Amino acid sequence: MAVSDQGIERSAILLMSLGEEEAAEVFKHLGPKEVQKLGAAMAALQNIPRAKVDAVLGDFRKEAESQSGLGGDSSEYIKSVLNKALGSDRAANLIERILHGGDTAGIESLKWMDAGAVAELIKNEHPQIIATILVHLDRDQASEVLSFFVERMRNDVILRIATLDGIQPTALKDLNDVLTRLLTGSTNSIKKAAMGGTRVAAEILNFMPTALETTVIATVRDFDPEIAQKIQDEMFTFDNLNDLDDRAIQLLLREVQSESLIVALKGTTEELRERIFKNMSSRASEMLREDLEAKGPVRVSEVEAEQKEILKIVRRLADEGQIALGGKGEEAFV
Protein backbone atom coordinates (compact mmCIF):
# COMPACT_ATOMS: atom_id res chain seq x y z
CA MET A 1 0.00 0.00 0.00
CA ALA A 2 1.52 3.25 -1.09
CA VAL A 3 -0.36 5.49 1.33
CA SER A 4 -1.97 5.11 4.74
CA ASP A 5 -5.58 4.03 5.23
CA GLN A 6 -6.36 7.59 6.31
CA GLY A 7 -4.80 8.94 3.10
CA ILE A 8 -6.89 6.57 0.98
CA GLU A 9 -10.05 7.61 2.80
CA ARG A 10 -9.27 11.31 2.25
CA SER A 11 -8.61 10.64 -1.43
CA ALA A 12 -11.91 8.77 -1.66
CA ILE A 13 -13.76 11.67 -0.07
CA LEU A 14 -12.15 14.08 -2.53
CA LEU A 15 -13.12 11.96 -5.53
CA MET A 16 -16.69 11.54 -4.27
CA SER A 17 -16.88 15.31 -4.01
CA LEU A 18 -15.96 15.72 -7.68
CA GLY A 19 -18.34 15.20 -10.56
CA GLU A 20 -18.43 11.81 -12.26
CA GLU A 21 -16.50 13.00 -15.32
CA GLU A 22 -13.76 14.64 -13.23
CA ALA A 23 -13.39 11.58 -11.00
CA ALA A 24 -13.20 9.35 -14.09
CA GLU A 25 -10.37 11.49 -15.46
CA VAL A 26 -8.44 11.00 -12.23
CA PHE A 27 -8.91 7.23 -12.38
CA LYS A 28 -7.46 7.17 -15.90
CA HIS A 29 -4.10 8.17 -14.42
CA LEU A 30 -4.03 5.51 -11.69
CA GLY A 31 -2.73 1.96 -11.74
CA PRO A 32 -4.78 -1.19 -11.07
CA LYS A 33 -4.00 -1.37 -7.36
CA GLU A 34 -4.74 2.31 -6.78
CA VAL A 35 -8.06 2.02 -8.63
CA GLN A 36 -9.03 -1.05 -6.59
CA LYS A 37 -8.13 0.55 -3.26
CA LEU A 38 -9.78 3.88 -4.00
CA GLY A 39 -12.87 2.19 -5.45
CA ALA A 40 -13.28 0.05 -2.33
CA ALA A 41 -12.75 3.08 -0.09
CA MET A 42 -15.35 5.10 -2.01
CA ALA A 43 -17.85 2.23 -1.74
CA ALA A 44 -17.27 2.06 2.02
CA LEU A 45 -17.92 5.76 2.65
CA GLN A 46 -21.06 6.30 4.70
CA ASN A 47 -22.43 9.28 6.60
CA ILE A 48 -19.29 11.42 6.27
CA PRO A 49 -19.77 14.62 8.33
CA ARG A 50 -19.88 17.80 6.27
CA ALA A 51 -17.08 19.25 8.38
CA LYS A 52 -14.78 16.38 7.38
CA VAL A 53 -15.59 16.83 3.70
CA ASP A 54 -14.88 20.57 3.98
CA ALA A 55 -11.58 19.85 5.73
CA VAL A 56 -10.45 17.47 2.97
CA LEU A 57 -11.41 19.94 0.24
CA GLY A 58 -9.70 22.75 2.12
CA ASP A 59 -6.47 20.81 2.48
CA PHE A 60 -6.54 19.88 -1.19
CA ARG A 61 -7.06 23.49 -2.24
CA LYS A 62 -4.17 24.66 -0.07
CA GLU A 63 -1.92 21.95 -1.46
CA ALA A 64 -2.89 22.78 -5.05
CA GLU A 65 -2.31 26.51 -4.54
CA SER A 66 1.11 25.90 -3.01
CA GLN A 67 2.39 23.81 -5.91
CA SER A 68 4.60 25.49 -8.49
CA GLY A 69 4.94 22.54 -10.87
CA LEU A 70 3.38 24.46 -13.76
CA GLY A 71 6.05 26.40 -15.58
CA GLY A 72 8.81 24.63 -13.68
CA ASP A 73 10.69 21.41 -14.32
CA SER A 74 7.73 19.10 -14.74
CA SER A 75 9.93 16.00 -15.10
CA GLU A 76 11.52 16.49 -11.70
CA TYR A 77 8.13 17.29 -10.18
CA ILE A 78 6.61 14.08 -11.58
CA LYS A 79 9.57 12.02 -10.37
CA SER A 80 9.32 13.51 -6.89
CA VAL A 81 5.55 12.97 -6.62
CA LEU A 82 5.67 9.38 -7.86
CA ASN A 83 8.61 8.45 -5.66
CA LYS A 84 6.83 9.83 -2.61
CA ALA A 85 3.55 8.15 -3.54
CA LEU A 86 4.79 4.75 -4.66
CA GLY A 87 8.34 4.36 -3.34
CA SER A 88 11.42 4.40 -5.57
CA ASP A 89 11.16 0.79 -6.80
CA ARG A 90 7.52 0.88 -7.90
CA ALA A 91 7.83 4.40 -9.30
CA ALA A 92 10.80 3.53 -11.54
CA ASN A 93 8.84 1.70 -14.25
CA LEU A 94 6.02 4.24 -14.19
CA ILE A 95 8.47 7.14 -14.52
CA GLU A 96 10.12 5.36 -17.45
CA ARG A 97 6.79 5.04 -19.27
CA ILE A 98 5.63 8.59 -18.56
CA LEU A 99 8.85 10.49 -19.21
CA HIS A 100 10.61 8.36 -21.80
CA GLY A 101 7.80 6.86 -23.78
CA GLY A 102 8.52 3.30 -22.70
CA ASP A 103 5.48 1.04 -22.72
CA THR A 104 4.61 -2.54 -21.90
CA ALA A 105 0.95 -2.38 -22.84
CA GLY A 106 0.50 -6.12 -23.32
CA ILE A 107 2.05 -7.07 -20.00
CA GLU A 108 0.50 -4.06 -18.25
CA SER A 109 -2.92 -5.27 -19.37
CA LEU A 110 -2.43 -8.41 -17.27
CA LYS A 111 -2.29 -6.27 -14.10
CA TRP A 112 -5.95 -5.44 -14.58
CA MET A 113 -6.97 -9.08 -14.91
CA ASP A 114 -8.01 -11.57 -12.26
CA ALA A 115 -5.11 -13.85 -11.28
CA GLY A 116 -7.04 -16.91 -12.41
CA ALA A 117 -7.59 -15.38 -15.86
CA VAL A 118 -3.88 -14.55 -16.16
CA ALA A 119 -2.95 -18.11 -15.17
CA GLU A 120 -5.36 -19.52 -17.76
CA LEU A 121 -3.91 -17.23 -20.43
CA ILE A 122 -0.25 -18.13 -19.88
CA LYS A 123 -0.42 -21.68 -18.46
CA ASN A 124 0.62 -23.33 -21.74
CA GLU A 125 3.61 -21.06 -22.30
CA HIS A 126 7.19 -22.17 -21.65
CA PRO A 127 8.18 -21.74 -17.96
CA GLN A 128 10.82 -19.19 -19.00
CA ILE A 129 8.15 -17.09 -20.71
CA ILE A 130 5.92 -17.34 -17.64
CA ALA A 131 8.82 -16.29 -15.41
CA THR A 132 9.48 -13.30 -17.67
CA ILE A 133 5.83 -12.25 -17.44
CA LEU A 134 5.51 -12.68 -13.68
CA VAL A 135 8.49 -10.47 -12.79
CA HIS A 136 6.55 -7.59 -14.35
CA LEU A 137 3.48 -8.11 -12.14
CA ASP A 138 3.08 -6.94 -8.55
CA ARG A 139 4.48 -9.57 -6.23
CA ASP A 140 1.16 -10.47 -4.63
CA GLN A 141 -0.54 -10.86 -8.02
CA ALA A 142 2.36 -13.00 -9.31
CA SER A 143 2.10 -15.19 -6.22
CA GLU A 144 -1.63 -15.66 -6.74
CA VAL A 145 -1.12 -16.55 -10.42
CA LEU A 146 1.42 -19.21 -9.40
CA SER A 147 -1.09 -20.73 -6.97
CA PHE A 148 -3.20 -21.80 -9.98
CA PHE A 149 -0.35 -23.84 -11.48
CA VAL A 150 0.47 -27.45 -10.71
CA GLU A 151 3.32 -27.92 -8.24
CA ARG A 152 5.92 -28.89 -10.83
CA MET A 153 5.27 -25.82 -12.97
CA ARG A 154 5.17 -23.53 -9.93
CA ASN A 155 8.54 -24.75 -8.68
CA ASP A 156 10.10 -24.52 -12.13
CA VAL A 157 8.92 -20.94 -12.63
CA ILE A 158 10.20 -19.75 -9.24
CA LEU A 159 13.60 -21.29 -9.98
CA ARG A 160 13.73 -19.50 -13.33
CA ILE A 161 12.76 -16.20 -11.71
CA ALA A 162 15.52 -16.64 -9.13
CA THR A 163 18.14 -17.24 -11.85
CA LEU A 164 16.92 -14.48 -14.17
CA ASP A 165 19.56 -11.72 -14.27
CA GLY A 166 17.97 -9.62 -16.97
CA ILE A 167 15.79 -9.61 -20.06
CA GLN A 168 16.94 -8.48 -23.47
CA PRO A 169 14.77 -5.58 -24.70
CA THR A 170 14.20 -7.34 -28.05
CA ALA A 171 13.00 -10.52 -26.32
CA LEU A 172 10.74 -8.50 -24.06
CA LYS A 173 9.35 -6.63 -27.04
CA ASP A 174 8.50 -9.89 -28.81
CA LEU A 175 6.77 -11.16 -25.68
CA ASN A 176 4.85 -7.92 -25.23
CA ASP A 177 3.79 -7.89 -28.89
CA VAL A 178 2.29 -11.36 -28.53
CA LEU A 179 0.38 -10.38 -25.38
CA THR A 180 -0.72 -7.08 -26.89
CA ARG A 181 -2.13 -8.74 -30.02
CA LEU A 182 -3.87 -11.31 -27.87
CA LEU A 183 -5.39 -8.81 -25.46
CA THR A 184 -5.82 -5.55 -27.39
CA GLY A 185 -4.93 -6.12 -31.02
CA SER A 186 -2.15 -3.53 -31.07
CA THR A 187 1.62 -3.49 -30.73
CA ASN A 188 3.95 -1.28 -28.72
CA SER A 189 7.68 -0.85 -28.31
CA ILE A 190 9.71 -1.60 -25.22
CA LYS A 191 12.49 0.62 -23.96
CA LYS A 192 13.13 -0.83 -20.53
CA ALA A 193 14.26 -4.35 -19.61
CA ALA A 194 13.04 -5.91 -16.38
CA MET A 195 15.10 -7.78 -13.82
CA GLY A 196 14.49 -11.03 -12.01
CA GLY A 197 16.74 -12.60 -9.41
CA THR A 198 16.52 -14.10 -5.95
CA ARG A 199 15.03 -10.92 -4.46
CA VAL A 200 12.07 -11.04 -6.86
CA ALA A 201 11.61 -14.78 -6.22
CA ALA A 202 11.67 -14.14 -2.45
CA GLU A 203 9.16 -11.29 -2.69
CA ILE A 204 6.75 -13.50 -4.64
CA LEU A 205 7.18 -16.37 -2.17
CA ASN A 206 6.45 -14.01 0.72
CA PHE A 207 2.87 -13.79 -0.53
CA MET A 208 2.39 -17.55 -0.86
CA PRO A 209 0.76 -19.76 1.77
CA THR A 210 3.41 -21.28 4.03
CA ALA A 211 2.87 -24.84 2.79
CA LEU A 212 3.45 -23.88 -0.86
CA GLU A 213 6.36 -21.65 0.10
CA THR A 214 8.08 -24.55 1.90
CA THR A 215 7.56 -26.93 -1.03
CA VAL A 216 8.99 -24.48 -3.54
CA ILE A 217 12.08 -23.78 -1.42
CA ALA A 218 12.68 -27.52 -0.95
CA THR A 219 12.47 -28.11 -4.71
CA VAL A 220 14.84 -25.24 -5.48
CA ARG A 221 17.26 -26.58 -2.86
CA ASP A 222 17.33 -29.96 -4.60
CA PHE A 223 18.32 -28.20 -7.80
CA ASP A 224 20.75 -25.65 -6.34
CA PRO A 225 21.24 -25.31 -2.54
CA GLU A 226 23.05 -21.99 -2.96
CA ILE A 227 20.15 -20.36 -4.83
CA ALA A 228 17.67 -21.73 -2.29
CA GLN A 229 19.69 -20.21 0.54
CA LYS A 230 19.91 -16.86 -1.24
CA ILE A 231 16.13 -16.83 -1.68
CA GLN A 232 15.60 -17.59 2.00
CA ASP A 233 18.10 -14.91 2.98
CA GLU A 234 16.05 -12.38 1.00
CA MET A 235 12.75 -13.42 2.55
CA PHE A 236 11.31 -11.66 5.56
CA THR A 237 8.94 -13.77 7.62
CA PHE A 238 6.61 -12.80 10.43
CA ASP A 239 9.00 -14.18 13.05
CA ASN A 240 11.65 -11.83 11.67
CA LEU A 241 9.68 -8.95 13.22
CA ASN A 242 11.67 -9.83 16.32
CA ASP A 243 14.80 -8.64 14.45
CA LEU A 244 13.39 -5.11 14.02
CA ASP A 245 14.48 -2.41 16.44
CA ASP A 246 11.96 -0.95 18.89
CA ARG A 247 11.37 2.20 16.83
CA ALA A 248 10.51 0.12 13.75
CA ILE A 249 8.06 -2.01 15.70
CA GLN A 250 6.41 1.11 17.11
CA LEU A 251 6.04 2.57 13.60
CA LEU A 252 4.54 -0.69 12.41
CA LEU A 253 2.04 -0.90 15.27
CA ARG A 254 0.67 2.53 14.34
CA GLU A 255 -0.36 1.12 10.95
CA VAL A 256 -1.83 -2.22 12.03
CA GLN A 257 -5.45 -2.68 13.04
CA SER A 258 -5.81 -4.27 16.50
CA GLU A 259 -8.03 -7.14 15.28
CA SER A 260 -5.50 -8.01 12.59
CA LEU A 261 -2.68 -8.00 15.15
CA ILE A 262 -4.64 -10.26 17.53
CA VAL A 263 -5.19 -12.90 14.85
CA ALA A 264 -1.59 -12.66 13.60
CA LEU A 265 -0.13 -13.10 17.09
CA LYS A 266 -2.19 -16.26 17.67
CA GLY A 267 0.30 -18.14 15.55
CA THR A 268 3.62 -16.77 16.77
CA THR A 269 6.14 -17.29 19.56
CA GLU A 270 5.83 -15.99 23.10
CA GLU A 271 9.10 -14.14 22.56
CA LEU A 272 7.68 -12.11 19.68
CA ARG A 273 4.46 -11.44 21.58
CA GLU A 274 6.43 -10.02 24.50
CA ARG A 275 8.44 -7.88 22.10
CA ILE A 276 5.20 -6.43 20.73
CA PHE A 277 3.81 -5.83 24.24
CA LYS A 278 7.03 -4.07 25.20
CA ASN A 279 6.57 -1.50 22.44
CA MET A 280 3.02 -0.57 23.42
CA SER A 281 1.73 1.57 26.22
CA SER A 282 0.98 -0.35 29.41
CA ARG A 283 -2.76 0.12 28.90
CA ALA A 284 -2.64 -0.96 25.24
CA SER A 285 -0.50 -4.02 25.99
CA GLU A 286 -2.83 -5.02 28.82
CA MET A 287 -5.85 -4.80 26.52
CA LEU A 288 -4.04 -6.79 23.81
CA ARG A 289 -3.15 -9.55 26.30
CA GLU A 290 -6.78 -9.75 27.39
CA ASP A 291 -8.02 -9.84 23.79
CA LEU A 292 -5.56 -12.60 22.92
CA GLU A 293 -6.68 -14.70 25.88
CA ALA A 294 -10.34 -14.14 25.01
CA LYS A 295 -9.86 -14.95 21.33
CA GLY A 296 -11.01 -18.46 20.52
CA PRO A 297 -9.34 -20.90 18.11
CA VAL A 298 -8.40 -19.38 14.75
CA ARG A 299 -7.78 -21.23 11.49
CA VAL A 300 -4.12 -21.43 10.50
CA SER A 301 -5.02 -20.00 7.09
CA GLU A 302 -6.55 -16.92 8.75
CA VAL A 303 -3.47 -16.42 10.92
CA GLU A 304 -1.17 -16.67 7.90
CA ALA A 305 -3.35 -14.27 5.90
CA GLU A 306 -3.19 -11.59 8.62
CA GLN A 307 0.54 -12.11 9.07
CA LYS A 308 1.11 -11.60 5.36
CA GLU A 309 -0.99 -8.41 5.40
CA ILE A 310 1.18 -7.07 8.21
CA LEU A 311 4.32 -8.06 6.27
CA LYS A 312 3.03 -5.97 3.34
CA ILE A 313 3.06 -2.97 5.66
CA VAL A 314 6.58 -3.87 6.83
CA ARG A 315 7.84 -4.00 3.24
CA ARG A 316 6.16 -0.68 2.41
CA LEU A 317 7.76 1.02 5.40
CA ALA A 318 11.11 -0.45 4.35
CA ASP A 319 10.63 0.74 0.73
CA GLU A 320 9.82 4.23 2.05
CA GLY A 321 13.02 4.20 4.12
CA GLN A 322 11.16 4.50 7.41
CA ILE A 323 12.53 1.23 8.79
CA ALA A 324 15.51 -1.06 8.11
CA LEU A 325 14.77 -4.77 7.93
CA GLY A 326 18.19 -5.95 9.14
CA GLY A 327 19.10 -9.60 9.46
CA LYS A 328 20.30 -11.70 6.51
CA GLY A 329 20.33 -10.02 3.16
CA GLU A 330 20.40 -6.52 4.67
CA GLU A 331 23.37 -4.34 5.39
CA ALA A 332 23.97 -3.79 9.08
CA PHE A 333 24.12 -0.33 10.64
CA VAL A 334 26.87 0.75 13.05
Secondary structure, DSSP 8 states (H G I E B T S, - for coil): --S-HHHHHHHHHHHHHS-HHHHHHHHHTS-HHHHHHHHHHHHH--S--HHHHHHHHHHHHHHHHH---TTS-HHHHHHHHHHHHH-HHHHHHHHHHHHH----HHHHHHTTS-HHHHHHHHTTS-HHHHHHHHTTS-HHHHHHHHTTS-HHHHHHHHHHHHT-----HHHHHHHHHHHHHHHTS-----------SHHHHHHHHTTS-HHHHHHHHHHHHHH-HHHHHHHHHH---GGGGGGS-HHHHHHHHHHS-HHHHHHHHTTS-HHHHHHHHHTS-HHHHHHHHHHHHH-----HHHHHHHHHHHHHHHHHHHHTTS----STTS----
